[in-house]
Amino acid sequence: MTEAAVCPRCQGTGWKLVDRDGIAGVERCDCYQQERGGRLVEAAAIPALFRNASFETFSTQPENPVAHRALQTAVTVAASYAREYPAGVKKLGLMFIGDPGTGKTHLAVSVIRRLMARGFECVFFDYQNLLERIRSSYDQSSGAAQREAYRTALDCEILLLDDLGAHRVTDWVEDTVTSLITYRYNNNKPVIVTTNLRDSEAGDAPVPSGMAGDVSSRWYLSERIGIRARSRLFEMCRVISTRGVEDYRMRKNR
């Protein structure tokens, strides 16, 4: 078996010697940051479909002037957030809101990949899957991974919650989501969310009668996660809207 190469700068310790104005000291080696970034990406549990998502591979649809303007703005705001985070004592998050297939998850993953490259811990959860894992954790026979899912969602440094609201609302769902969002709000832990749901504060007009398209995008955010969680999210997040951009899946299948 081939032995792993030892960093010549730090000899594998993760610390390198430095000299500043004749005073010797140590600082973290570049290799440590690179290895930490790799470990963070592995622990983030990004789905295989989005594992390589990045700003560089995101299409802003230059062939469509209207979509291009909206998506270029979305990329600019998202990339600026990833570059400048935390940008203040209050650590704000992001909310990507828009129709299905408009690149929300791709952009959200692009953000956390940049953040992890800077050394911040991020974890990806699909909203519906997270709720199912929390519910199953009440069963004493459930595995440790199921029991730890909720604690991870509560305590991780930056939580990416994908497809928020994609679950039939019940009192249990509303209470669980409100508890999660409130805990992170009170402990200054940001969330990055994507949602197809509508909200007037994000500039969404009332749904026209007989509107075609994805059923979930006809619901309002407060109807699917509750008024309290919705209110907290708008305090915690900067909104990035991709509403009105055409579903890329439909474009591909033409």
N, C-alpha and C positions, 0 to 999 in steps of 0.2 A: 504494500500500500504506500502511495506517495505521501510524504509528510507535507502538511500545509506550510506555505512559505512564511517565514517570520519577517515582520516588518523591519527593514534595516534602520529606520529612524528611531524606533522605540524598543527594538528587540523583543517585541511581543508584549510589553508591559502596558501599553496604552498611554504611556507618558513619555514625552521627549524633553531632553535638556534644552534650555534656551539661555541666552545671555543678553541681558538688557542693561546697557551702560555699565558693563563690567560686573553686574550682579547676576550670579547664576540662579537659575530656577527651573521649574518644570511646568509644562502645560500639556493638555490633551493632544494626542497625536491625531493626525488626519485619518489614520486607519481606524481609530476607535469610532469616529463619527460615521465613517462609511459602514462599518460593521453594525453599529447601532441602527443606522437607517435600514439596513437589510433585515435586522431582527424586528424592527417596528412594522415593516411592510408585511412580514410573515404573520405577525400577531394581529394585524388589522383585519384579517379574514375577508378581504375583498373578493367578491365572486369572480370566477375565472373569466367570465365575459368582459369584465371591466378591469382585469388585472393590469393591462398595459395602457389604460386610458390616460391621456395627458392633454395639456393645452395644445401641444404641437400636433396631435392627431385629431383634434376637434375641427369639424368643418363648420364654417360660418355661412355656408351657402352663398358664395359670391355671385352665383348666377341669378339669385333672387334678391333684388335691392331691399325690399321690406324686411325679409327674414334676416338678411345680412346685417342690417343696422341693429336689429334687436339682439342677434347672437353676438355680434362684435362688442356691443355694450356689456352683455353678460360675461363674456370672456375677460374684458378689461377689468370689470369690478371684481370678478372672482380671483383673477391673477393678482390684483392689487391686495386683496385680502390675504392671500397666501403669502405674499411677500412681506406685508407689514404687520401681520399678527404677532403679538396681541394688541398692539397699537393703543395702549391705555390700560388703566386699572380694571375697568369693566371689560371683560372679554366677550365681545359680541360674536355671534355666529352668523350663519347665512341661511336663507330660505329660498330655494329654487322652486318657483311656482309656475305651472304652465301645463299645456296639453301633453298627452302621452307622446313619446317618440320625438321630443324636441331637444334632447341632449342634456336633460337635467342631471341624470345620474353620472354621465360621462364628465360633466363639469365638476360635480361634487367630488368625485373620485380624484380628478385632476388636482383639486384643492388639497385634499388630504395627502396625496402623494408629495406635493411640494412641501407641505408642513412636516411630514415625516422625514423628508430629506434634510430639513432644518433641525430635526431631533425631537419633534413633538409627537406624543403618543396619540394615535387615532384608531378608532374601531368602527367597522362597518356593520350595521344591522339592518336587515330587511324588516320593516315594521310588522308585517303580518307574522313572519317567522318568529320574531322576538316575542310577540304576544303569545304565540303557541308554546314557545319554550317556557315562558313564565308560568303559563297555566299548568303545563305538564310538571313543572317543578314542585307543585303541591302534592304530587303523587310520591309517596315515600320510596317507591321502587325506581324512580327516575334517576338517571346518572348524574354525576357531579357537574358535567358540562351544562346540563339543563338548569341545575340549581344555581350555577354561577352566572348565567346569562344576565339576569336582572341586576346583580351586583356590578357586573362589568359595565352595563349600560349606565348605571348610576355614577360610577366612580372613575371611568376612563377620562383621560384629559380632554379629548375632543371626540364627541359622538356623532357619527354620520347615521342618520335615520332615514332610510330610503323608502319612498312610496308611503309617506305618512297618511293615515286615514283610510288605507285600503283594507278595511275590515268593517264588518257590520257593527254599528255602535250598540253597545249595551252599557248598563250601569258599571259592570266590572271593567270593561274596556276604558270607559271614560275616567273612572277612578284611577286605574293603573297608569294611563297616559298622563293624567294630571299630576299624580305622585312623582312620576319620572321627571317631567318637565320642571315641576316646582323644586324638586331636590337639586337639580342642576342649576336652576336659576339662583336659588339661595346660596349655593356653594361656588358661584362664579365659574361654572363649567359650561363652556359653549356647546351648542348643538348646530350641526349642519343638516338641514332636512330637505328632502325633495317631496313634492306633492302635486297631484293632478287636480286637487280640490280648488274651488274658487274662493275668493275673498274680495270684498269691495275695497278694502284698504290696500290691496295689491293692484287695484285698477280694474278689477273684473266687473263687467256689466252683468245685470240680471240675465239668466239663461233664456234665450228665445224659446217660445213654445215649439214643440216639434223638432228641437235641435237634434241633429244626428251626431254620431261619434261615440266616444267612450263614455259609458254611463257614469263612471266615478267622477268625471270632470264636471258633471252637472251638480254635484253636491257642494255645499259650502263647508269650509273648514270647521266652523263651529258646530255644524250638524254631525260631524264624524268624530271629533275629538273632545267636544265640549267647549263651553265659553271660557272657562278658566284657563285651560291649557292653551287655547288659541290666543288669549290675551297675553299670557306670559311669553309665548313665542314671538309675538310682534315687539315685545320689549327687548327680547334677547337677540333678535336677528335682523340683519339687513336683507331686504327682499330683492330678489333678482327674478324678473318675470320673463318667461319665454312664450307667453300667451300669443296666439295668432301665428306662430311658426308651424309650418307643415310637418306632419309626422314623417320622419326620415324612412320608416319602414314602408310607407306607402310609396315614397319616391323610388326606393330601391326596387320595388316589385312592378314598376311600370314597364 
